[in-house]
Amino acid sequence: MALLPSLLKPFTTSKAVGLGIGLSISVSLMAQMKGDLRLASTLTRNACVVLQFSVTDVDDVE
């Protein structure tokens, strides 16, 4: 739970392997698509990742 506020920052990990860039890349991709990524957690091992996408009318796409 202590890591939750910093999980979206690049190179943040609590594991021995991995770079810790997966969630930060996901946030960047969601921002490029005008979307949002949010995290929530409980005191146990449960976590919730919410991806929110913008809806665009097909006629508005170039």
Buried (B, 14 or more C-beta within 10 A) or exposed (E): EEEEEEBBEEEBBEEEEEEBBEBBEBBBEBEEEEBEBEBEBEEEEEEEEEEEEEEEEEEEEE
